[in-house]
Amino acid sequence: MALETTTWDPADHIETAEDVAAYLEAAFEDGDPAVIATMLGAIARSKGMTKIARDAGVTREALYKALSADGDPRLSTLLGVVRALGLTLTVAPKSAA
């Protein structure tokens, strides 16, 4: 009997502002730009890519491309998406380990 699998999409599990913050915080902790872009894409999909693209001032197609694993969003796109999601970015010193 073959095992049937499905692809897990974080966009299906992002519902609250706390979910958004937790997923994005984890992506930034990872530090890989591809992970950050991909997670921003999942968050944008969970909120409606067309609305987020409009609010960020870019086309939907450009946003899909920028927020893919192969994408490299411009800083203006990144900041526009963050604003469109109702978020702010903050910077804190790295804690000593």
N, C-alpha and C positions, 0 to 999 in steps of 0.2 A: 504494500500500500504506500503510495507516494505521499510525502508530506507537502501540504499546500501552504505556501507562505504569501504574505502580502507585504508591500513596502510600508514602512512606518514613516508617516509625515508629521513632523512636529506642528505644522499648521493646524492639524486636526485636534490638537490638545492645548492650544493657546486661546484662552477665553477671557482672562482677567488681566488687569494692569499688573498684578503681582506675577502672573505667568510670564508676561512680556519682559518684565524686569529680570526675573530669574533666568530665563533662557538667554537674554542678551548679556547678562552678567557672566554667565558660564562661557559664552562665546568669547567675550573679552578676556576672561581669565585664561582661556586656551591660547589666545594671542595670535592665532593663525588668521590672516586677513580673509582667506577663503571661507573659514568657519564663520567669521563675523558677517561676511556678505551673505552667505547662505542662510544664516539664522535671521538676518534682517529680511531676507526674501520670504522666509517662512512666516515671520511675524506679519509682513505686509500682506501675504496671501490670506492669512487668518482674518485680517481686518478688511480685505477687499482691495486687490491690487489696483483697480481702476481709480478708486477714491484716493488711495495713498499716492499714486502717480500724479493725479491732478493736484492734490494738496502740496506735493513736493515740487511741482513745476516741471515735470518731465513726462514723456510719453510712457504709456504702459509697456510698450515693447522695449524701450530703453531701460526701464526699471527692471523688467525681467532679466535682461542681459546683464545689467550692472550688479544685480543681487543674486547671480548664480555662482556656483563654485568656481567657474572660470572667469567671472566678472572682476572688474577692478573699478569700483565706483569712485567718481571724483569726490573730493571732499564736499563740494557744494551739494552733490546728490545725497551723500551720506547725511549731511546736516539737514537737508530738506526732508528726508525720510524720517529722521529722528523727530523733527518738529511735527510732521504730519501724523506721527504715531502718538503725539502728545507727551513726548519724553524730553528730557534734557540730559546732556552729557556732563559729567563732572570728572575732575581729575583729583587724585589723592596720591600722596607719596606711597611708594611701595613699602610694605612693612618688612622689617628685618626678619629673616627666617632663622 
